[in-house]
Amino acid sequence: MMTEALIDRAVRDLFRQIEFTQEPAELYDPLRYMIAIGGKRIRPRLCLTVYSLFHDTFTPEILEPAAGLEVFHTFTLIHDDIMDKSPMRRGQDTVWKKWSPDTAILSGDVMCIDSYKRMAKAPAYVLGDVLELFSTTAAQVCDGQQYDMDFEKVPSVTMQDYLKMIGLKTAVLIACSAKMGALIAGAPNVICEGLYEYGYNLGLAFQVADDYLDAYGDAKVFGKPIGGDILNGKKSWLTVRTMEKGAAGLSEAMALPSGTAEEQAAKIARVMDLYASVHVGDDALAAVRSFHEKAMTAASEVTGVTGYETLQRFADSLVARTR
């Protein structure tokens, strides 16, 4: 089994080598821009980590699909930023802000197509399973994004509905990444499904942590402005939990104007006061720990000691920002 250092190097090398067609520059420059500004590369790293539990070397048959996971994820970010009107991503201007919404839509479409080209490089004996898993996941991510936008139009959302939404929007792609690594490695179905469950719960933990950091994080570390979910009227884990705990005035606070910098600061401060009044920050951290534990339970049922320890280190690194 390969070390984390070797996996990290493989991921770095993989994305250094990604190239896109040069012309027309207005279409492909945004793709190069998004790959260049990087990210945590969670999905390809998880795919390769799982694969490394079964094999000692990486070949293009695993590297290309692993890259495809990140390219697809990047496509969703480009389109999400348009829908959310987010001005920053990873500390840089978003594509629609730097170029235009029209360019961002088309460049995102090209990235989606490119991700499928990379998936098609999977080994022939599992190609059908890989494409079915990836296509199902891609459709689920779109479902999740629609639910997320729908939730902005309703006064309240249940925690059950919220978890369904983030399960689709975030967790299924992380689960897909884990299962894909096992599939391409030739692991038995029971192990593939157990690793999917590991990835799914890890994805839930990651998204709740992300919601927490949107309110309580450091903008320089988080890579985008703090309070973005509040300003965009998002139903985050924090707002849903605050509603559950009966804090009065949340709907009114979320409806406050945010046209000027002063109004934005006042709106964020008011909502944060309500969060503090019912201690939802602590609740969010407890939820992150709970989903992390569920992920590790799933991993323990399908891996040996060495594999479990590897997956535990990966999981710990994903939620370390909230500790």
N, C-alpha and C positions, 0 to 999 in steps of 0.2 A: 504494500500500500504506500502511496506517495505522501510526502509530508505536506503540510499547509504551505510551506515556503515554495515548494515546487508547483503547487496548484496556483498560488498567487502569481508566480512568474509566468506560468502558462497563460493565465488570464491577461496579464499585462502584454505579453507578446502577441496574443491573439488580437487584441484591439489596436495594437500598433500596426498590425499588418492589414487591417480592414481598409479597403479602398472602394471608392465609388466612381462611376463614370464622371469625367471632367465637365462635359457639356450636356445641356446648358448650365452654366455656372449658377444661375439664379435658382435652379431646381436642386442641384447637388451640393452647393456650398452649405446650406443648412444641415444636411446630413453629416458632412464632415465636421461642422461646428459642434453638433450635439455629441458625436463620438469623442471629439477632442476634449470637451469640458468634463468628460468622464462621469463618475458616479461610483456607487458602491459595488456595482457589478454583482449584486446578490444572486441573481438567477443563474448566470453562467457559472459562477463560483460554486453554487450549490450543486448544479448538474455535474460538474467535474469532480466535486468532492464525493458525491455518491458513487460515481463511476469508479473513482479511485479505490473504493472499498473492495472492488472486484478485479481490477486490472492495475498493472504497474506502469503502463505507458499510455500516452494520448495519441490518437491518430485523427486525421481529418474527419473520420466518420462520427466522432464525438465532438470534436472541436467546432465544426461548422454548425451543427444543431445548437450547441451551447451558445455560440455567438448569435444565432438566430433568436434565441430567447431574449437577449439584451436588445437586439435591433427592434424586435417587436415591442418590447417594453418602452423603448425610446420613442417609437411611433405613437404609442398611447399618451406619453407625456406631452409630445408636441400638440396633439389634438386636445388633450385635457386643458393645457394652458390657454388655448383659444377659448374654450367653453367657460373656463374659470376667470378669464381675463387676467391671468397671473403675469406680472411684469418680469419676475425673476425666477430662475431655475438654477440651482447649484451655484448661487452667487453671481450668475450672469444673466444678461437679457434673454428672455425667452425668444423663440424663433419668430413668433408672430409680431413681437415687439421690435425685433431687430430688422426683420424684413417686412412682412405684411401677413394678415390672416390668410389671404389667398395662397401665398407662397407656402405658408406653414401647412395648410391643408394638403396641397399637392405633394410637398416634400414628405409629409407623414405617410401619404399613400404609397410613395415609392419605398419607404422604409418597410412598410407592411409587406409589400411584394418581395422585397429583398429577404425578409425573414423566412418566407416560404421557400425561396431558392436555397437557403442554407439548411432548412429542415430536410429538403429532398436529398441531401448528402448523407443521410443516415444509412446504416447498413441495410441491404436489400431485405434480409430476413425479418427485420422489424419495421421497415419503412411504412407499411400500412398502419401499424399500431401507433407509430410516432406521429404520423400526419393526422390520424383520427384524434389522438390525445391533444395535439396542438390546435387543431381546428375547433374542437369542442371548447377548449380553454379560451381561444380567441373570441368566440361568440359569447362565452360567459362574461368575459371582461367587458364587452360592450353592454351586456345586460346590466352589469353592476354600475357602469357609468350612467346609464339611463336612470336607474333607481336613485343614484346620487343626485342627479339633476331634479328628478321628481320630488325628492324630499325637500328641496329648497322652496317648493310651492305650497307645502302643507304646514300647519302650525305645530304639529308634534309627530314624533316617530317612536315606535316601541323599540326597546333594545333588541328584541327578536328580529324585527325588520332591519334594524341597523346592522346587526351581525350578518344577516343574509346578504346585505348590500356589500359590505367589505369582504365577505367571503368570495363573492363574485368578482369584485373590482380588483382586489389585491391578492387574496389568499390562493385562489386557484392557479395563478401563474407561478407562484412560488412552489405550490404543490406539484404542478406540472414539471417544474425544473427538477425536483427531486426524483419523481417517477421516471422522467426521461433518461436521467443518468443511469437508473437501474435497468430500464428497458433495453437501452443500447448496450449495456454491460451483459445482457443475457440473464438477468436475475429471474428467479421464479416469480409467478404472478403474486403470490402471497407477500413476498418481500416488496415488490413494486407497489402494491396497495398500502402496505404498512408505511412505506416511505412517503407515499402521497399524503397519508394522514399526518405524518410528521411535518411535512411541508405546509399543509393546510393550516394547522394550528400555529405553526411558526409565523405564517403569513398574517393570521389574526393578531398575534402578539405584536408583530411589526407595525401593523396599521394603527392599533391602539396607541402604541408608543409614538407613532408619527403624529397622531391627533394630540397627544399630550405635549409633544415638543412644539407643536404649532402655537400653543398657548404659553408654555413654560420654558421653552428652549432659548438658546442664544442664536440670534439671527446669523452671526458670523459662522457659527458651527452648523446650524440648520440649513443654511444655503438659500433661504428665502425669508421675506419679512415675517415677523412674529405677529400672530393675530389674523392671518389671512383667511382662515376658516370663519372667523367671526365677521369680518368685513364682507365676505361673500355669502353670508347667510347659510353656511354649511351646517348640516346636522352631523356634528362630530360625536365621538363617543362621549366627550365631556358635556355637550349640550343635552344629549339624550339622557345621560345619567342625572344631570341637574334637573331635568323635567321629572324623571322618576322620583327624585327625592323631594319634589314639591316646592322648589324655590320659587317664590313669587316674583313676577316681573321679568322673567327671562324673555318671553315673547316680545315685550315692549322694548327691552334692551336690544334685542337682535334687530328690531325694526327701526332703531335710531338712524338718522341720516349719517352718511359717511362721504360726503362730497369734498370736504376740505381736510387737510391734515389735522386740524384741531378737532373736527367732528370724528375723524377716525380714531384719534387718541382717546376721546371721551367715550366712544362706543366700546372700544376694547377694554378700557378701564372699568366700565360699568359691568360688562359681562364677566370680567375676571373677578370682580368683587362678589358676584353671585356664585361663581365657581368656588371661591374661597369660603363662602358662607356655609356651604354644604360639603366641603372637603372632597370635591370630585377629583382633584389631582391625586390624592392618596388612593382613591378608588381605582383610578386608571392604572396606577402602578401595580396595584394588587391584581387587576385583570391581566396585565402583561405577564406577571409571574404565573398566573393560573394557566394561561394559554401555553406558556413556555413549558410548564410541567406536563401538560397534555401532549405536547409535541415529543417530549423526551420519553413519556410512557409508550407512545407509539413506536419510537425508535428502539426502545429496549426489547420490544416483542419480536423484532425482526433482524436484529444485528447481534453480533458477538460483542465482547468487552471492548475490543479495539475500535470497532465501528461505532459503538455507542459513544465512546469518548471523543471520537472525531466529530460526530454530529452534535455532541454537547458543546464542544468548543465553537462550532459554527453558530449554533443557536445563541450561545452566550454573547458572541460578538455582535449579533444582530440587535440585541436589546440592551447592549452595554451603555448606550447613550442615555438611558433613563435611570441608570444606577448611580 
